[in-house]
């Protein structure tokens, strides 16, 4: 499994731009979404969401562009598929 992480400020700004969420509500919505994702992940895997040790690949997307992240993930998936 893979996990893509980013800082709350970056994610809040992105939510405002991409989803037209009002700035004053964006952080709350992002945090609620995180909690929902964490609960879902923990329910189905019995693992802690966001803990790097539970993933094969972790990527901090604040350090790369979206296109670079796609390239990194694509290369990783291609590499894994060729070694199975």
SEPALUM-777009 format. One line per 2 residues: number of its first residue (from 1); their letters; for each residue x, y, z of N, C-alpha, C. Coordinates in nm, 2 decimals. Layout:
BEGIN
NUM	a	X,Y,Z,X,Y,Z,X,Y,Z  ...
//
This chain:
BEGIN
1	xx	0.08,-0.12,0.00,0.00,0.00,0.00,0.09,0.12,0.00  0.03,0.23,-0.04,0.10,0.36,-0.05,0.03,0.46,0.03
3	xx	0.11,0.56,0.08,0.06,0.67,0.16,0.12,0.80,0.11  0.03,0.90,0.08,0.08,1.03,0.03,0.04,1.13,0.14
5	xx	0.14,1.20,0.19,0.12,1.29,0.30,0.15,1.43,0.25  0.09,1.53,0.32,0.12,1.67,0.29,0.08,1.75,0.42
7	xx	0.14,1.87,0.43,0.11,1.95,0.54,-0.03,2.01,0.54  -0.09,2.04,0.65,-0.22,2.09,0.66,-0.24,2.22,0.59
9	xx	-0.15,2.31,0.59,-0.16,2.44,0.52,-0.17,2.42,0.37  -0.08,2.33,0.32,-0.08,2.30,0.18,-0.22,2.24,0.14
11	xx	-0.26,2.14,0.22,-0.38,2.07,0.19,-0.51,2.16,0.19  -0.51,2.25,0.29,-0.62,2.34,0.31,-0.63,2.43,0.19
13	xx	-0.51,2.49,0.15,-0.50,2.58,0.03,-0.55,2.50,-0.10  -0.51,2.38,-0.11,-0.55,2.30,-0.23,-0.70,2.27,-0.23
15	xx	-0.76,2.25,-0.11,-0.90,2.22,-0.10,-0.98,2.35,-0.14  -0.93,2.46,-0.10,-1.00,2.59,-0.14,-0.99,2.61,-0.29
17	xx	-0.88,2.59,-0.35,-0.86,2.61,-0.49,-0.93,2.50,-0.58  -0.92,2.37,-0.54,-0.98,2.27,-0.62,-1.12,2.24,-0.60
19	xx	-1.17,2.26,-0.48,-1.31,2.22,-0.45,-1.39,2.34,-0.41  -1.34,2.46,-0.42,-1.41,2.59,-0.39,-1.47,2.59,-0.25
21	xx	-1.40,2.53,-0.16,-1.43,2.53,-0.02,-1.40,2.67,0.04  -1.49,2.73,0.12,-1.46,2.86,0.18,-1.33,2.85,0.27
23	xx	-1.25,2.94,0.26,-1.12,2.94,0.34,-1.14,2.92,0.49  -1.25,2.98,0.54,-1.27,2.97,0.69,-1.32,2.84,0.73
25	xx	-1.36,2.75,0.63,-1.41,2.61,0.67,-1.31,2.50,0.62  -1.21,2.54,0.54,-1.13,2.44,0.47,-1.05,2.35,0.57
27	xx	-0.99,2.41,0.67,-0.91,2.33,0.76,-1.00,2.23,0.83  -1.11,2.28,0.88,-1.20,2.19,0.95,-1.25,2.07,0.86
29	xx	-1.28,2.10,0.73,-1.32,2.00,0.64,-1.21,1.90,0.61  -1.09,1.95,0.59,-0.97,1.86,0.57,-0.95,1.77,0.69
31	xx	-0.95,1.83,0.81,-0.93,1.75,0.93,-1.04,1.64,0.95  -1.16,1.68,0.92,-1.27,1.58,0.93,-1.25,1.47,0.82
33	xx	-1.21,1.51,0.70,-1.19,1.41,0.60,-1.08,1.31,0.64  -0.97,1.37,0.70,-0.86,1.28,0.75,-0.91,1.18,0.86
35	xx	-1.00,1.23,0.95,-1.05,1.14,1.05,-1.13,1.03,0.99  -1.21,1.07,0.89,-1.30,0.97,0.82,-1.21,0.86,0.75
37	xx	-1.10,0.91,0.69,-1.01,0.82,0.62,-0.94,0.73,0.72  -0.90,0.79,0.83,-0.83,0.71,0.93,-0.92,0.60,0.99
39	xx	-1.04,0.64,1.02,-1.14,0.54,1.08,-1.16,0.43,0.98  -1.18,0.46,0.85,-1.20,0.36,0.75,-1.08,0.27,0.74
41	xx	-0.97,0.32,0.73,-0.84,0.24,0.72,-0.83,0.15,0.84  -0.84,0.21,0.95,-0.82,0.13,1.08,-0.93,0.02,1.09
43	xx	-1.05,0.05,1.05,-1.16,-0.05,1.06,-1.12,-0.17,0.97  -1.08,-0.15,0.85,-1.06,-0.25,0.75,-0.92,-0.32,0.76
45	xx	-0.82,-0.25,0.81,-0.69,-0.31,0.82,-0.64,-0.34,0.96  -0.71,-0.28,1.06,-0.67,-0.29,1.20,-0.53,-0.23,1.22
47	xx	-0.49,-0.14,1.13,-0.36,-0.07,1.14,-0.38,0.07,1.16  -0.28,0.15,1.21,-0.29,0.29,1.23,-0.27,0.36,1.09
49	xx	-0.36,0.45,1.05,-0.36,0.52,0.93,-0.25,0.63,0.95  -0.16,0.64,0.85,-0.06,0.75,0.85,0.07,0.70,0.91
51	xx	0.08,0.59,0.97,0.20,0.54,1.03,0.29,0.48,0.92  0.40,0.54,0.89,0.49,0.50,0.78,0.52,0.35,0.77
53	xx	0.53,0.29,0.89,0.57,0.14,0.89,0.46,0.05,0.83  0.34,0.11,0.81,0.23,0.03,0.76,0.22,0.03,0.61
55	xx	0.31,0.10,0.54,0.30,0.12,0.40,0.43,0.08,0.33  0.42,0.04,0.21,0.54,0.00,0.12,0.61,0.13,0.07
57	xx	0.53,0.24,0.05,0.59,0.36,0.00,0.51,0.48,0.06  0.59,0.57,0.11,0.54,0.70,0.16,0.59,0.81,0.08
59	xx	0.51,0.91,0.05,0.55,1.03,-0.03,0.50,1.16,0.03  0.59,1.25,0.06,0.55,1.38,0.11,0.53,1.47,-0.01
61	xx	0.40,1.49,-0.05,0.37,1.55,-0.18,0.40,1.70,-0.17  0.43,1.76,-0.06,0.46,1.90,-0.05,0.60,1.93,-0.11
63	xx	0.68,1.82,-0.13,0.82,1.84,-0.18,0.83,1.82,-0.33  0.72,1.78,-0.40,0.72,1.76,-0.54,0.59,1.81,-0.60
65	xx	0.59,1.83,-0.73,0.47,1.87,-0.80,0.37,1.75,-0.81  0.25,1.77,-0.85,0.16,1.66,-0.87,0.21,1.57,-0.98
67	xx	0.26,1.63,-1.09,0.32,1.55,-1.20,0.43,1.47,-1.15  0.52,1.52,-1.07,0.63,1.44,-1.02,0.59,1.33,-0.93
69	xx	0.48,1.36,-0.85,0.43,1.25,-0.76,0.37,1.14,-0.85  0.30,1.17,-0.95,0.25,1.07,-1.04,0.36,0.99,-1.10
71	xx	0.47,1.05,-1.15,0.58,0.98,-1.20,0.64,0.89,-1.10  0.66,0.94,-0.98,0.72,0.86,-0.87,0.63,0.73,-0.85
73	xx	0.50,0.76,-0.83,0.41,0.64,-0.80,0.40,0.55,-0.92  0.40,0.60,-1.04,0.40,0.51,-1.16,0.52,0.43,-1.17
75	xx	0.64,0.49,-1.15,0.76,0.41,-1.15,0.77,0.31,-1.05  0.72,0.34,-0.93,0.72,0.24,-0.82,0.63,0.12,-0.85
77	xx	0.51,0.15,-0.90,0.41,0.05,-0.94,0.47,-0.04,-1.05  0.53,0.03,-1.15,0.59,-0.05,-1.26,0.70,-0.14,-1.21
79	xx	0.78,-0.09,-1.12,0.89,-0.17,-1.06,0.84,-0.29,-0.98  0.73,-0.27,-0.90,0.67,-0.37,-0.82,0.61,-0.48,-0.91
81	xx	0.54,-0.43,-1.02,0.47,-0.53,-1.11,0.57,-0.62,-1.18  0.69,-0.56,-1.21,0.79,-0.64,-1.28,0.87,-0.74,-1.19
83	xx	0.85,-0.72,-1.06,0.92,-0.81,-0.97,0.83,-0.91,-0.89  0.71,-0.92,-0.94,0.61,-1.01,-0.87,0.60,-1.13,-0.95
//
